[in-house]
Every structure is written in structure tokens, then in C-alpha cells.
Amino acid sequence: MASINVNAINVRANGGPERGATVLEHFRYWDVWNSADGAAPFGKLFSGKVNLQNVGLMGHSRGGEGARAALEFSRQAGSPYNIKGIIEIGPVDFGRTSSLTALTTGNPTYNATDTAFSVILPSCDADVSDNQGMRVFDRAAATRELSSPTPKSQLYVLGANHNFYNSEGTPEDPGFSCIDFPIITDRPQQEAIGLVYVMGFMRTHLSGEDFKSLFNGDAPQPASTLTPVNHSYMESPTQSILIDNYTAQFTPDVNNAGGLNNLGNLKVTRCLGAQCQLPAPAAWRHDQCLAAARLDWPADGTGTPYYAIHIGDNSGPRDISGYALLSFRVAAAFDLKNPVTGSQDFSIRLLDASGAVSPRIAVTDYKTIPYPTGYGFRRSVLRTVRIPLTAFRNVDLRRVVRVDLIFDKNPQGSLFLTEVMFSPSPR
């Protein structure tokens, strides 16, 4: 493991391209140090000991965008170095922030596709306070990959601050505070959280070990992390069946799979990018490419609110027996129709072509949907709910017609929903 000091680049307002170029130059030096003859200042100390075809990058703050820039530059150079994964902590995404790029040389938007990717978002980040890294995850999770279908994950760490992931960072101001959650003031605690996820990522994607549950949230989080972590996770879209992410049709009535979406006593409003921030107060910081449906209940009707999503073209049956999970991303809106403490909740069931229905499954049996929190302002952060298809008993998975969302747990609520899909088990 090696760390690159690029503090001098901080004289620029962004510096992403320079950081990426510096990483590649560092690789070129390692090529020389790894050669049979070695080179100063190490001589032959590292000769034959460095494998630049099995590389993982970690970047903190501006270094996160720099790692993405290095990936892009390596590909432009013909991929002389095999970057198998990137994990970022509290990163910037200046290439997507026009107000900053206007101040200096334009900074491209760098993405993390065709490589394993994870981003750690400190919920109490007082530096990158809008959690720009969630935009990077949104773009990576939405991209159909051609050469290397790989998982993407996002870890929203409640109470974590920006600086304590970095031993060189100055202490956080003791006056900083989080909404509804205490900020971490013990640096060793936060460094331990970083160690769990950074090493779990590298050992999974570089060493072939299996720590995938750290990132997909399918297992309880390690007790050593000491603070809740909300997961977003995506197997590569190339390997999944997308039912709806509200992009293919500019209406919530017809989904990406070509089926109808029916509803009762429920208001469904599609939003894209900044539209999801309305009405004020703004609480949405996801990428401008990401679309979602806002579900509000009750509406003007009567009876239990429901949302019926037909998963086949022309609302016909679909064979999902080759998949393992129903997954979707969901977040509570900043709206007092949601419980401020505890969790919003609803039920899900499947219906097949014969009319058979599965038992209703409570979402909170798998994940909570907490009220928005954050540093400075509340933000709705989409998290992923993954339900094994084995839980949907009594239906023929070869002929499933519909996914039903039934809002039978609380009399009112307001949620964002997107990326409804069937996914394989983690690779």
C-alpha cells in the first residue's frame, strides 16, 4: 500500500486532472522500481514484488475525484495498469459542479464504470457537506457496462465527519453538529470504520476474498463500526432486469419494462434531478441524471393505498426464476407525513399469471426507511432494499405478472422510489 502526497495541487479550485496524472506518473515509477535492476532510491528492494495488473485505488475528498481521473487517463493510454477497483471517502465531484469549474480551468466529469466501485459518505461531512459522492454512485449504478460488469456500492455512515478518515486532517470543530444524530468526535472510532470498509473492499476485489456483505448490506454490519451504516448497492445493470427507474417513459404510468403501473389512493409524481428538490426545503442531492417517483399517500381515494407494477411487456408474464433478488432504492421524503423517529414501512407481494399471490412482506423485515438527517440540512438519501425471491412463496417465478407495493403499515407517508429490478446473487 502506498500513499501519494499531492497537497501542492490544492492551489487549484478543482485539480482533478492533475491528481489523476500524478497517480499515473506514480505507477510509471513503480514500473521502474519493480524492474529487475530497480532504481533509486530503493535499489532492488521492490524488484519483482509489485503487480500493476492488480491495482486498487482509494481517494479521500479531492483524492476521490483524482482516483476516477486516474482510471480515465489509464484507459486513454490503453490500460497499461489494471485498476480493478476504486473506493472513495467523502469525495468531491467538481466536474458536475458548474459554479466551481467556472472559476478555473474546466474539470471533466469522471465516472467509475467497468470497475468495482464503492463510496463512503460521512453523513456529518462539514466539508463536502452536500455529499457529492452520491452523484458518482448514481452514475456508476445506472451505466450498462461492456467490458467488466462489476458491483457498485454506497455507504452512508451516520455521524461520521470528513476529516477523521484521514490521520493528517485537522480535528473537526467541536461546534459542528448533526441533525438527529451525534457527530463522531473520537478519531480512532472513525479510522476503524474506514479500515473495515477500505480493507474489505481491497481484499474482495484484489485478493479474491469475500466481504461482499459489507457493501450490499445483506448481513448485519460489523459490531466494530459502532454507528449505523445505510447501504446502496447495485450489481452491474448489465446483469439485472430493470423494471423501472423512471427514465424510459416520461410518465409514471408505463415502466421501463413496458408494463403498466396502476395505483389506488396514491399520488405518484415523477421527478428528474433538481426537480426532486421541490417543494422546498430542498433535501435532494442525487445526480441530475437520476429520476425517481415520489409516492404520497393517502391521495383523494378510499381504501388501502397501493402501487401495482406490471413487470412484463404489455403487462404480460415474465420469467424471473433465474434471478435471486427483488431490489429497489427508496428514501423517505423530508415530509412530516413520515415518522420522524423509527421508520416508514410498507408491504410487497408478487402476483403470477394464474392469479396466485405471495404473502405480504414488510420492507422493514429487511431495511428501515429512516427520516432524512445530515449535516446542515436534512437530505433524502436513497438506500437499497434487497429481498430474496425465495421469500415470495406460493407464486410461479417463471410467470410473474406484477410487483405490488401496498401501503398498509402507516396511514400516511411520502417516499422516493427508483431502480426497481431483479438481480442475481452477488458475484
N, C-alpha and C positions, 0 to 999 in steps of 0.2 A: 504494500500500500504506500502511495506517495502523495504528498500534498504540494500544490503549486501556489506560490505567493504571487498574486497579481495586484496588490494594493495600489501600485502606481497607476493602474488603469482607471482608478476611481476618479481621476480628474475629469473624465468624460461623464456626461449625463447618463449614458447607457453603457457603452463598452462591450456589448455582447460579441460583436465580430472579433474584437481584439482578444477577448478571453478565449474564444474558440480557436483562433490562430495560435495562441500561446500553448494551448493544450496539444495541438498537433506538433508544434515545434518541440515540445517536451517528449512526445512519442519518438520523434526523429533522433533525439539524443539517446533515448533508451535503446533504439536500434543499434547505435554505435556501442553503447556500454554493454550490450548483450552479445556483441560480436566476439569471435574467438580471441582477437587481440585486445579487446576492451579499449578503454580510453581514459584520460584524466577526467576528473580527479580520482576515479575509483580503480583505475587499472583493470584487472581481470576479475574484480570482486563479483560482478554480476554476469560474467560471460556464460551464455547458455542457460541462464536462470529466469529469463523474463519471456513470457509468452504474449506477444502483442496481437495474437489472434484470439485471445480470450480476455477481453478488456471490459471492465465496468467503470462507469463514471459516477461520481457524487458531487453535486454542486449545492452550495448554500447561498441563499439570497441572489445576488447578481451572478454568482457562480453557477446557479442552476441554468440560467439562460445561456451562459458560456458553454456548459456541457452540451446543450442542444446545438449550439453553433458548431462545436467541435464535431458532432455527429454529421451535420450537414456538410462541413468542409471535407471531412474524411470521405464521404460519398462522392463529392465533386472530384476528389483526387483519385477515384477508382477504388475506394475502400481498402487502402493498404493495411488498415488496422481494423480488427473485427470487434466493434463495440457492441457487446451483447446485451447491455442494459444500462439505463440511467435512472438514478434516484435523486430527487431534488428535495431540498428542505427550505420552506418559506421563499420560493423563488420569485423573481420578477418576470414579467412578460412584456418588457418595454416595446417590443416590436408590434404589440397590439395596443399601445397607449400613445395615440397621436399627439397628445399635448407634450409628451416628453421628447418624442422623436423630432418634433418641430424645433426644439431648442438646439439641436446639434445635427450631426450627420445622421441621415436616416438609418434606422436599425430594422433589418428584416424581421419578419415573424418566423421563429424557429419552432419546428414541431418535433414530436418524439414518436415517429411511426416506424414500423418494421424493426422494432427493438423492444425488449421488455422495458416497462416504464412504471415508476411509482413517484408520487409526490406527497410529502408530509406538509400539511398545512397547520401552523400553530393558530389556534382559534383566538388567542390573545396577542397576536402579532401587532405590535405598535409601530413597526417599521413598514412592512408591506401589509398595511392594515386592511387592504381590500382583498387579501388572499388571491393574488393574481395567478398563482399556480393552478387554481381550479380551472382556469381557462385552458391551460395546457392539457390537462387531463381530458376536458370536454372534447378538444380537437382530436387528441390521440384516440379516444374511445370511439369516435364517430367515423374514423377513417378505415376503409376496407383495404387491408394490406395485401401486397402482391408477393413479396419475397420472403417475409418472415412473420407469419401470424403469431403474435405474442400478446400476453395479458398486460393490461394497464390497471393501475390502482391509485386511489387517493385516500389518504389517512388524515382525517380532521381531528386533531388532538386537542381536547378541551383543556383550557387553562395554560397551554404551552405558550411561551413568548418567542420572540425572534432570536435574541442574542444567545440564549443559554444552550443552543445546539452547537455553538462554536466557542471553544475554550479561549479564543482570542477576543471575543466580543465583550464589550464593556457591560457591567451589570445593568439590568433593567431599572428604570426609575421606580422607587418603591411607591410612588403615587399612581402608577399605572393600575388599572383595574379592568376586570372583565364584567360583562353583563351576565348576571345569574351564575357566574362560576368563578372561583378564586384563581388568580394568576399564579403560576408556579414561581416561587421565589428561591427554590433550592436548586442550584445549578446541577449538582450531581444527579438529582432525580431526572432532570430533563435530558442530560447527557446519556443516562441509562436508557431512556426511551429511544433516543436516536441510535444507540448501539444495537438495540434489539432489531429495529427495522432495517437499518443500513446493512448490518451483517446478515440478517435473514434474507434480504434481497440479493446480496452478492453470493451468498452460499447457494441460493436456489438457482440463480441464472448463470453463474460461472462455475460452480463446483458440482452441480447436479444433485444437490441435496433437496429435500422437500420441506420448505417452510411456507408453502403457498397459503396456508390458513391464516398466517399473519396478515395477509393482504386482501384475501377475499372475505374475511370475517365469518367463515363457516364454523370456526371453533372459538371458544372463549379466548379473549385476549390474555396474554401472559400477566400473571399477578404482579410481576415486577414493574409493569408500566404505570400502575398506581392511579391512573386517570382515564376516563372514558375516551375511546377512540371510535369515531364514526367512519365506516368504510364505504367507499365507492369502488366498484370493481367491474371490469369488463374483459371477458375472454375476447379475443380478436373478433370484430364483427364478421370477418370472413368465415368464421366457424359457427356462427349463430343464425337463427331465423329471426329477423326483425319483424315484429308485428306493427309497432307504431312508435315513431319518435317525432311525429307531428311536422315532418318536413316535406314529405312527398305530396301531400294534399294540403292546400291552404284552407282546410276546414277540419273541425274535429269529427265530422260525420263519416268520413271514409278514411281508413287507415292505410299504412304503407303496404300491408299485405293484400289490399284490395277488398277487404271486408267492410261491412257497415259497423259503425259504433252507435248503439242505441242507448237511451238513457231515460230515467224517470225521476222526477222530483229532485233533479240535479242540474246545476248550471255548469257548462263546460265552455271555457274560453281559451282559445289557442293564443300563445304569445311567442314571440321570437326576440331573442337578445334583450335589448334595453326595454322593450315593451313589457317584459315580465316584472319590471320595477314598479309598474303602475298598478293601482294608485299609490301615492306617497303614503307613508315614508318608504323610500327606496330600501330594499333589503336583498337585492338580486345582484350577484357579481359573477355569474357564469358567463361563458364566452358568447359573443354576439352571434355565433353560428348555431347555438343550441336553441332548439324550440321545445316547448313544453305545453301541457294542458293544465289550466288551473281549474280545479274541481271545487265547487262551492255547494254546500247543502245545508238545510233544505232549500229547494227552489220554490216555485209557485204551485207545485202539485201536491198530491197527498200520497201517503204510503211510504214505505222504506225506500230511500234513495238508492239507485243502482246505476251502474255503467256496464253495458254488455258489449264486449269487444269480439267481433267475429274474426277468426284468425285465418280463414281461407279466402282465396279469390272468389268474388261473387258470393261471399258468405257461406261457401261450401265447406266440407270437412277437410282436415289436414292431418297428415301423419306426423306426429311429433315423438314417436316411440324411440327414435334414435338419439334423442336428447335427454339430458339429465335434470335440467332445472328450468323453472319459470323464474325470470328475473325482471326487475324494473327499478327505476330510480324514482325516489319520492322525497318530498320535503314539505314540512308544514309552512304555510304562508305566515307572514307577520300579521296576524289577524286574531282578534280575541274570540272568534268562533272556535279556535283551537284551545285546548287546555294549556295553561301557562306552565304548570308543573305536571309531571307524568308524561303521557304520550297520547297522541292521536292514534286512532285504530280503526280498522275496517276488516271485512272478511273477503275471501277469494274462493271461488269454486270453478271447476271446469264442467262443461256440458258436451256430450258427444252426439253423433248423428242419430243415435237411437232415442235420444231424449233423456238418457241416464245422466245424473248429476253426481258430482263428488260431494263429500261433506264440506261444509264451510270451514275454511282455515283462517284463523285470526293472524293478521300480519304481525302483531306483537309476540306471537309464538316464535318469531324469527328475528325481528328487529323492532326497536322502538322508533317512533317518529316524533322527536322532541321539538319543543317550541324553539324558534330561532334564538341564537345567542351570538356572542362575538365580542370583539374589542371595538369600542367607539360607537358602533351601531349594530343592530340585530341583522343577521343575514340568513337567508334560506339556502342551505347547502344540501343539494341532492345527495342522498345516500342510496346504496343498492340493497334491495331485498331479494334474497335468493331462496326459493322454495323447491325442494326436491320433488320431482314429478311422482315419486313413489308415495308422496303424501296425499295425492288426489286419487283415492280409491274409488272403485265402482264405475270407472269410465274406461272406454276403449281408447288408448292413446294413439291408435292408428287412425282414428276417425273423430278427432276433436273438432268441435264447431266453434266454441265460444269460451272466452275467459270472462267471468262475471266478477265485478267489484261491487260489493254490497255494503252500504254504509249503515250498518246495524249496531254499531258499538256506541256511538255518541250522537246525540240529537242534532248536532251541527258541527261544521268543520270547513276548512279551506286548505287544499293541498295542491302542490305542483306534482305532475306525473309525466314521465317520459321514458323512452328506451325500454318499452315492453318487448320482451324477446324470450325465445327458448334457446338455452345454451348447453354446451357439453360440460362434462366434468372438467375440473382443472387439469391441464396437461402436466 
